[in-house]
Amino acid sequence: MQYNLLQKAGFSVSEISFGCMSLKSTSADNDAIIHKAIDEGINLFDTADLYEKGENEILLGKAVKNKRKDVFISTKVGNRWKEDGTGWEWCPKKEYILKAVDDSLKRLQTDYIDLYLLHGGTIYDPFDETIEAFERLIDMGKIRSYGLSSIRPNVIREFVNRSNIAAVMTQYSFLDRRPEEETLNVLHKNNIGVLARGTVASGLLIDKPATDYIGMKEEEVKLIINNLKHNLPDGRTLAETVMRYVTDNPAITTAVAGIRTMQQLNEAIAAANADVLSKDERDTLKNLWIGNTYKEHR
């Protein structure tokens, strides 16, 4: 397992990390899967207070309670469940963030959060107020670093210019190359880490039937994937290739793999342990299709 420095946070994370969202609190295998991941060198585990109304944080906290010094925890804030439980509302306000962190700390059974992410964002948010909340939490010792989870270039630019964010989680895959246009370069230039999610495009890149995806019609998606399958680098599997396409981009700190089963964990580990794509292999993959760009929130 290779590790990359999250520079502004001051710690190194495995190039493949564990996205806990797919884990369900009712599963009896959660502890075993998480412990196997730690044994194999994965050290960053990502969750959110939104997932299963906090139950996802609880299951992660329970699983790593006796291994806390061996792992880094990333969780998110900003989506507040309504009192009647029918849904959630966006709330990036300082008062809410300062309260929500205590609830997350309790569920995670820890005294601090390594990376606290704003779970979304719009260009109309009270940026200074939100940033002030995160900076205060650092001063209080409740978090070690902060960032945001967003696909919106205009929101990402605002945080880059206004704050000391350590990382941005954003969607990036061979089928969603929108960050290649601008955001990856901006973040890399400013020494801000990138946590890439959606690296297998909700399974479309490995085993699920083609369907419409981020503005592309089913037939276009099918054509891109078939072209990829027929041009895999020698000796590489499809899963390994699409994962390495993400991790081998110099702007990417870690690929957050959504893991629910031991098989998915083993596939992620295999990709992490595979050889880096050569320049020729990567260039060939990039030339298989023109790529896409953001249409909104530019």
C-alpha positions in Angstrom: 0.0 0.0 0.0 1.3 3.4 -1.0 0.7 6.6 1.1 0.3 10.2 0.2 0.8 13.2 2.4 -2.3 15.3 3.1 0.0 18.3 3.4 -2.2 20.9 5.3 -3.5 18.2 7.6 0.0 16.9 8.4 -0.6 13.2 8.0 -0.3 10.6 5.3 -3.2 8.5 4.0 -3.4 5.3 2.0 -3.9 5.8 -1.7 -7.1 3.7 -1.4 -9.4 4.7 1.5 -12.6 3.2 2.8 -15.9 4.8 2.1 -18.3 3.6 4.7 -21.6 4.9 3.3 -22.5 1.5 1.8 -22.1 -0.3 5.1 -25.4 -0.9 6.9 -25.8 -0.9 10.7 -27.7 -4.2 10.5 -24.8 -6.1 8.9 -22.8 -8.5 11.1 -19.7 -8.3 8.9 -18.8 -4.6 9.4 -16.2 -5.1 12.1 -14.5 -7.9 10.1 -14.4 -5.9 6.9 -13.1 -2.8 8.6 -10.4 -4.7 10.6 -9.3 -6.5 7.4 -8.9 -3.1 5.7 -6.7 -1.8 8.5 -4.6 -5.0 8.4 -4.1 -4.5 4.7 -2.9 -0.9 5.2 -6.0 1.2 4.6 -5.9 4.0 7.2 -8.5 6.6 6.1 -12.2 5.8 6.8 -14.9 8.2 5.5 -18.4 8.6 6.8 -21.0 11.4 7.4 -23.5 12.3 10.1 -26.2 12.1 7.3 -25.7 8.4 6.6 -28.4 6.3 8.2 -29.1 9.3 10.5 -25.8 8.8 12.3 -25.8 5.0 12.5 -22.9 4.9 10.0 -20.8 7.0 12.3 -21.8 4.7 15.2 -20.8 1.5 13.4 -17.4 3.0 12.4 -16.7 4.3 15.9 -17.4 0.9 17.3 -15.2 -0.9 14.8 -12.1 1.3 15.3 -12.5 2.1 19.0 -9.5 0.0 19.9 -7.5 0.9 16.8 -8.0 4.7 16.9 -4.3 5.4 16.8 -4.0 3.4 13.6 -6.6 5.2 11.5 -7.8 8.6 10.4 -11.5 9.4 10.4 -13.2 11.7 7.9 -16.8 12.7 8.5 -19.1 15.4 7.2 -21.5 18.1 8.4 -24.0 20.4 6.8 -27.1 18.3 6.1 -29.5 18.6 9.1 -32.2 16.0 9.5 -35.7 17.5 9.9 -37.4 16.9 13.3 -40.1 14.7 11.7 -37.4 12.5 10.0 -38.8 13.0 6.5 -35.7 14.4 5.0 -32.8 16.9 5.5 -32.1 20.5 4.9 -28.9 22.4 4.1 -27.4 24.2 7.1 -23.8 25.5 6.8 -24.2 28.0 9.7 -21.6 28.3 12.4 -23.9 27.6 15.3 -25.1 24.3 13.8 -21.6 23.1 12.9 -20.3 23.8 16.4 -23.1 21.7 17.8 -23.1 18.9 15.2 -19.4 18.1 15.8 -20.2 17.1 19.4 -22.8 14.7 18.2 -20.4 13.2 15.7 -17.7 12.8 18.3 -20.0 11.0 20.6 -21.2 8.6 17.9 -17.6 8.0 16.7 -16.5 7.4 20.3 -13.5 9.7 19.8 -12.1 13.0 21.1 -11.2 14.4 17.7 -11.9 14.1 14.0 -9.0 14.0 11.7 -10.7 15.6 8.7 -14.1 17.4 9.0 -15.8 18.1 5.6 -18.6 20.4 4.7 -21.0 18.1 3.1 -21.9 20.1 0.0 -22.2 23.8 -0.5 -23.6 26.5 -2.8 -22.2 29.8 -4.0 -24.8 31.6 -1.8 -23.5 30.1 1.5 -22.1 32.3 4.3 -18.6 31.3 3.6 -16.8 33.4 6.2 -19.2 32.1 8.9 -18.7 28.5 7.9 -14.9 28.8 7.7 -14.9 30.6 11.1 -16.7 27.6 12.6 -14.1 25.1 11.3 -11.2 27.2 12.4 -12.6 27.5 15.9 -13.0 23.7 16.0 -9.3 23.3 15.2 -8.4 25.8 18.0 -10.6 23.7 20.4 -8.9 20.5 19.4 -12.0 18.8 18.2 -10.8 18.5 14.6 -7.3 18.3 13.1 -8.2 19.7 9.7 -11.2 20.6 7.5 -12.3 20.7 3.9 -15.4 20.2 1.8 -17.2 17.6 -0.3 -18.3 19.2 -3.5 -18.3 18.9 -7.3 -19.0 22.6 -7.9 -16.0 24.5 -9.3 -17.3 27.9 -8.1 -17.7 26.6 -4.5 -14.3 24.9 -4.5 -12.6 28.1 -5.8 -14.2 30.2 -3.0 -12.9 27.9 -0.3 -9.4 27.8 -1.9 -9.3 31.6 -1.9 -10.8 32.2 1.5 -9.8 29.3 3.7 -7.1 26.9 4.8 -8.9 23.8 3.7 -6.7 20.6 3.7 -8.8 18.6 1.3 -11.7 18.4 -1.1 -13.7 15.3 -1.8 -15.0 15.3 -5.3 -16.4 12.9 -7.8 -13.8 11.7 -10.4 -13.6 8.6 -12.6 -12.8 7.5 -16.1 -16.4 8.2 -16.9 -16.5 11.5 -15.0 -13.5 13.5 -16.1 -15.0 16.9 -15.3 -12.4 17.7 -12.6 -9.6 17.4 -15.1 -10.7 20.6 -16.8 -9.8 22.9 -13.8 -10.4 21.8 -10.2 -7.7 19.1 -9.9 -5.1 21.6 -11.2 -6.3 24.3 -8.8 -6.2 22.0 -5.8 -2.8 20.5 -6.7 -1.3 23.9 -7.3 -2.5 25.0 -3.8 -1.3 21.9 -2.0 -4.8 20.8 -1.2 -5.5 17.1 -1.0 -8.2 15.4 -3.2 -10.3 12.6 -2.0 -11.8 11.1 -5.2 -15.2 9.4 -4.8 -17.2 7.5 -7.4 -14.1 5.9 -9.0 -16.1 3.1 -10.6 -19.1 5.4 -11.5 -21.7 3.6 -9.4 -20.5 0.3 -10.8 -21.0 1.3 -14.5 -17.2 0.9 -15.1 -17.0 -2.6 -13.8 -20.2 -4.7 -13.7 -23.5 -2.7 -14.0 -25.4 -2.3 -17.3 -25.0 1.0 -19.1 -27.5 3.7 -18.3 -27.7 7.5 -18.6 -25.0 9.1 -16.6 -24.2 12.8 -15.8 -25.7 14.2 -19.0 -24.6 11.3 -21.3 -27.1 9.0 -22.8 -27.0 5.2 -22.3 -25.6 4.5 -25.8 -22.8 7.0 -25.3 -21.9 5.5 -21.9 -22.0 2.0 -23.5 -19.7 3.0 -26.3 -17.1 4.5 -23.9 -17.1 1.5 -21.6 -16.9 -1.0 -24.5 -14.0 1.0 -26.0 -12.3 0.9 -22.6 -12.8 -2.9 -22.3 -11.2 -3.5 -25.7 -8.2 -1.3 -24.9 -7.2 -2.4 -21.5 -3.4 -2.3 -20.8 -1.8 -5.7 -21.1 -2.2 -7.9 -18.0 -4.6 -5.5 -16.2 -8.1 -6.1 -15.1 -10.9 -3.6 -15.7 -11.4 -2.9 -12.0 -7.7 -2.3 -11.6 -7.4 -0.1 -14.6 -10.2 2.3 -13.7 -9.0 2.5 -10.1 -5.4 3.2 -11.1 -6.6 5.8 -13.6 -7.8 7.8 -10.7 -5.1 7.1 -8.1 -2.2 7.7 -10.5 -3.3 11.3 -11.2 -0.8 13.4 -9.3 -3.5 15.6 -7.9 -5.3 12.7 -6.2 -4.4 12.0 -2.5 -6.7 9.0 -2.1 -9.5 7.2 -3.9 -12.4 6.6 -1.6 -13.7 3.2 -2.5 -17.3 2.5 -1.4 -17.0 -0.9 0.3 -19.8 -3.1 1.5 -18.5 -6.6 1.1 -15.2 -8.5 1.6 -15.0 -9.1 -2.1 -15.2 -5.3 -2.8 -12.5 -4.8 -0.2 -10.3 -7.4 -1.8 -10.8 -5.8 -5.3 -9.8 -2.4 -3.9 -6.7 -3.8 -2.2 -5.7 -5.5 -5.4 -6.0 -2.2 -7.3 -3.9 -0.5 -4.6 -1.2 -3.1 -4.8 -1.1 -3.0 -8.7 1.7 -1.3 -10.6 1.3 2.4 -11.4 0.0 3.0 -14.9 2.8 3.9 -17.3 2.7 7.3 -19.1 1.9 5.4 -22.4 -0.9 3.4 -20.7 -2.4 6.5 -19.2 -2.2 8.5 -22.4 -3.9 5.7 -24.3 -6.7 5.7 -21.8 -7.2 9.4 -21.9 -7.4 9.3 -25.7 -10.2 6.8 -25.7 -12.7 9.5 -25.4 -12.7 13.3 -25.3 -13.9 13.6 -21.7 -16.6 15.9 -20.2 -16.8 19.3 -18.6 -19.1 20.9 -16.0 -22.2 22.6 -17.4 -23.3 24.3 -14.2 -21.7 25.9 -11.1 -18.7 26.9 -13.1 
